Amino acid sequence: SLSWKQKYDLNMKKLKSGELLAGAQVVRDLTLQSREKPLNPSEREMLDMAKRMFVGELSLIKGISQLEATELIDSALK
């Protein structure tokens, strides 16, 4: 049970690491959190940034369009 600031710092550290799995964890965690309660503006911005980064990486790795990567991620998070 971390404070908002601690969660934010941990997620930012994961994103700055540049690791694909860490970015995926941020997307997953913030998406799940948003289902329980609305994200504050900073968290929403972080989720958007993390998702854009993850979509870009996934599309390059799999050789698919960014739209296809977005759809793949969205279906995995349902």
TAVENLIN-V823467 format. One record per residue. N is the residue number from 1. RES is the residue in one letter. PSI is psi in whole degrees, -180 to 180 (999 if undefined). Layout:
BEGIN
n,res,psi
N,RES,PSI
N,RES,PSI
END
This chain:
BEGIN
n,res,psi
1,S,86
2,L,155
3,S,166
4,W,-45
5,K,-41
6,Q,-41
7,K,-43
8,Y,-47
9,D,-41
10,L,-45
11,N,-40
12,M,-40
13,K,-42
14,K,-45
15,L,-41
16,K,-19
17,S,-26
18,G,3
19,E,134
20,L,-46
21,L,-40
22,A,-42
23,G,-39
24,A,-37
25,Q,-40
26,V,-45
27,V,-48
28,R,-51
29,D,-45
30,L,-33
31,T,-46
32,L,-41
33,Q,-38
34,S,-21
35,R,-24
36,E,-41
37,K,154
38,P,141
39,L,148
40,N,167
41,P,-38
42,S,-41
43,E,-40
44,R,-44
45,E,-41
46,M,-43
47,L,-45
48,D,-44
49,M,-45
50,A,-40
51,K,-41
52,R,-44
53,M,-45
54,F,-41
55,V,-45
56,G,-46
57,E,-46
58,L,-41
59,S,-37
60,L,-45
61,I,-44
62,K,-10
63,G,39
64,I,169
65,S,163
66,Q,-32
67,L,-44
68,E,-39
69,A,-41
70,T,-44
71,E,-38
72,L,-45
73,I,-46
74,D,-40
75,S,-33
76,A,-27
77,L,1
78,K,999
END
